[in-house]
Amino acid sequence: MSGKKEKFDVIVVGLGPGGSVIGYLLALQGFKVLGIDYKQFPRFKLCGGLITLKTQKIINQIKPGALEELESKKIIFFSSPRYGIGFPDGVIYRNNLQACFKIVDRTSFDFYWYSCCKQSGAEVVVDKVVNVDVENNAVRLASGRKFFASCIIGADGVFSVVRKTLARQQFLKNYSEPGLAIALETFVSRLDFPYFPHIFFANIPEGYFWIFPHKQGYCVGVLSAKLTGQELKKYFFDFCRKKLNISPTRLFGAYLPYGNFTLNSGYKQCFLIGDAAGLADPLLGEGIFYAFKSAFILAKSFSCFPDFEQIRKRFYIEISQEVREFKAAFWWRKIFFTLSKLDNFKLFQWMFEKKSYFFEQIIQGERSFIWGKIKTRKSK
Ligand SMILES: Cc1cc2nc3c(=O)[nH]c(=O)nc-3n(C[C@H](O)[C@H](O)[C@H](O)COP(=O)(O)OP(=O)(O)OC[C@H]3O[C@@H](n4cnc5c(N)ncnc54)[C@H](O)[C@@H]3O)c2cc1C
């Protein structure tokens, strides 16, 4: 392959859920797509794997019947309406949702979308993108190979090379390196704890703990936007020892977008989606939905408009709706984390007892983060 100039319609950098879905949808539209990921799939991705109702809905919009297929293949291995909210003193509230939370095994979930992308006709290369030439629409790989395309899509996660390139060359406004959280997770096979998702507030500055079902038992995790890795580790060990009576032997760590979203997720023929655009909600860090949603609306913009100017405008309009949601979610985060600092679990308990349906519907995508307004069919 090396030596000759290879040209594609679209190069997708990164083949996580966002990159694989945009690759899949554009290849279905007849574009000549090249997907590049430096990891060989199936690959491990640190994640809680929880998918809310809005994510379940968009999965079937992307590929009708996919949700059922994921369930029948046990890639979605858990489904339940039960959830719990905890405080330092223990679990303060448990309830049933109207629609279930589901949990996916991320390794096989990502491999499913990666396979869809390949089967739809996209070409795939395993290599690392080390340089992006935005003006000439070219990417250079660690191996030295160079590929050209009419359009480059950065779906390369939280430390996106594409985003960094756009920012470095001043094409991206509002870029900020802060706005990331550090997360830690450990996996345990047995735990004397109910087998449905729980979130614990108030134990930690600007963050929370979670205990989710995992394919081989439980996933216990924590994130914080304020603490260093070492500090976070200390909090995590304390939580595990005091609340669960365990001491983790293997810890996994990763960064996630937690407020570094950008409205300028495109320049000329270059676009950013998913974590690369900072599209994870800044309250809970939910990101799978936004990776799918940004891929879906970008693919829709490609199918409706003939030129990049119009594709970018359309994409910008729709992404700005999500960014407005994130700005409101930021306020919710301030309220939650300020209240949790008061250490008044009765207030939290009262809030959930009185308004649980309200918070549940926001998280499930039925209500907006903006004043909790009910979403219309179109705005979902
Ligand atoms: C601990 C933790 C728990 C989480 N829990 C949840 C949860 O329960 N529910 C939820 O909805 N979200 C959760 N998230 C967020 C979610 O994992 C991400 O938002 C989601 O994976 C974003 O998808 P993506 O396709 O944008 O990026 P990614 O999934 O990160 O995929 C990016 C891909 O790009 C590749 N790549 C990166 N750089 C390059 C390069 N230079 N060249 C080539 N390839 C490259 C990577 O190998 C990777 O495969 C969690 C995140 C963390 C860290």
PDBQT file of the ligand as one rigid body, heavy atoms in Angstrom, charges set to zero:
ROOT
HETATM    1  C1  LIG A 401     -14.567   4.532  33.683  1.00  0.00    +0.000 C 
HETATM    2  C2  LIG A 401     -15.563   4.980  32.655  1.00  0.00    +0.000 A 
HETATM    3  C3  LIG A 401     -16.882   4.576  32.786  1.00  0.00    +0.000 A 
HETATM    4  C4  LIG A 401     -17.845   4.977  31.828  1.00  0.00    +0.000 A 
HETATM    5  N1  LIG A 401     -19.126   4.516  31.968  1.00  0.00    +0.000 NA
HETATM    6  C5  LIG A 401     -20.042   4.858  31.045  1.00  0.00    +0.000 A 
HETATM    7  C6  LIG A 401     -21.356   4.328  31.113  1.00  0.00    +0.000 A 
HETATM    8  O1  LIG A 401     -21.688   3.522  32.007  1.00  0.00    +0.000 OA
HETATM    9  N2  LIG A 401     -22.269   4.705  30.168  1.00  0.00    +0.000 N 
HETATM   10  C7  LIG A 401     -21.929   5.581  29.158  1.00  0.00    +0.000 A 
HETATM   11  O2  LIG A 401     -22.803   5.915  28.350  1.00  0.00    +0.000 OA
HETATM   12  N3  LIG A 401     -20.667   6.079  29.061  1.00  0.00    +0.000 NA
HETATM   13  C8  LIG A 401     -19.715   5.732  29.950  1.00  0.00    +0.000 A 
HETATM   14  N4  LIG A 401     -18.436   6.187  29.816  1.00  0.00    +0.000 N 
HETATM   15  C9  LIG A 401     -18.109   7.061  28.665  1.00  0.00    +0.000 C 
HETATM   16  C10 LIG A 401     -17.944   6.218  27.380  1.00  0.00    +0.000 C 
HETATM   17  O3  LIG A 401     -17.053   5.156  27.613  1.00  0.00    +0.000 OA
HETATM   18  C11 LIG A 401     -17.406   7.096  26.230  1.00  0.00    +0.000 C 
HETATM   19  O4  LIG A 401     -18.127   8.307  26.209  1.00  0.00    +0.000 OA
HETATM   20  C12 LIG A 401     -17.551   6.390  24.877  1.00  0.00    +0.000 C 
HETATM   21  O5  LIG A 401     -16.691   5.287  24.804  1.00  0.00    +0.000 OA
HETATM   22  C13 LIG A 401     -17.197   7.382  23.748  1.00  0.00    +0.000 C 
HETATM   23  O6  LIG A 401     -17.135   6.698  22.517  1.00  0.00    +0.000 OA
HETATM   24  P1  LIG A 401     -16.175   7.245  21.338  1.00  0.00    +0.000 P 
HETATM   25  O7  LIG A 401     -16.414   6.359  20.175  1.00  0.00    +0.000 OA
HETATM   26  O8  LIG A 401     -16.345   8.708  21.192  1.00  0.00    +0.000 OA
HETATM   27  O9  LIG A 401     -14.672   7.063  21.899  1.00  0.00    +0.000 OA
HETATM   28  P2  LIG A 401     -13.894   5.750  22.361  1.00  0.00    +0.000 P 
HETATM   29  O10 LIG A 401     -14.822   4.699  22.781  1.00  0.00    +0.000 OA
HETATM   30  O11 LIG A 401     -12.888   6.219  23.352  1.00  0.00    +0.000 OA
HETATM   31  O12 LIG A 401     -13.159   5.257  21.045  1.00  0.00    +0.000 OA
HETATM   32  C14 LIG A 401     -12.054   5.971  20.521  1.00  0.00    +0.000 C 
HETATM   33  C15 LIG A 401     -11.220   5.004  19.664  1.00  0.00    +0.000 C 
HETATM   34  O13 LIG A 401     -10.198   5.772  19.026  1.00  0.00    +0.000 OA
HETATM   35  C16 LIG A 401      -8.999   5.012  19.015  1.00  0.00    +0.000 C 
HETATM   36  N5  LIG A 401      -7.899   5.985  18.902  1.00  0.00    +0.000 N 
HETATM   37  C17 LIG A 401      -7.550   6.936  19.787  1.00  0.00    +0.000 A 
HETATM   38  N6  LIG A 401      -6.528   7.652  19.324  1.00  0.00    +0.000 NA
HETATM   39  C18 LIG A 401      -6.215   7.143  18.100  1.00  0.00    +0.000 A 
HETATM   40  C19 LIG A 401      -5.239   7.467  17.123  1.00  0.00    +0.000 A 
HETATM   41  N7  LIG A 401      -4.358   8.460  17.305  1.00  0.00    +0.000 N 
HETATM   42  N8  LIG A 401      -5.196   6.717  15.990  1.00  0.00    +0.000 NA
HETATM   43  C20 LIG A 401      -6.070   5.710  15.792  1.00  0.00    +0.000 A 
HETATM   44  N9  LIG A 401      -7.030   5.367  16.692  1.00  0.00    +0.000 NA
HETATM   45  C21 LIG A 401      -7.098   6.086  17.819  1.00  0.00    +0.000 A 
HETATM   46  C22 LIG A 401      -9.025   4.233  20.334  1.00  0.00    +0.000 C 
HETATM   47  O14 LIG A 401      -8.239   3.071  20.257  1.00  0.00    +0.000 OA
HETATM   48  C23 LIG A 401     -10.520   3.930  20.477  1.00  0.00    +0.000 C 
HETATM   49  O15 LIG A 401     -10.848   2.659  19.955  1.00  0.00    +0.000 OA
HETATM   50  C24 LIG A 401     -17.457   5.813  30.741  1.00  0.00    +0.000 A 
HETATM   51  C25 LIG A 401     -16.116   6.218  30.616  1.00  0.00    +0.000 A 
HETATM   52  C26 LIG A 401     -15.188   5.801  31.560  1.00  0.00    +0.000 A 
HETATM   53  C27 LIG A 401     -13.737   6.224  31.378  1.00  0.00    +0.000 C 
ENDROOT
TORSDOF 0
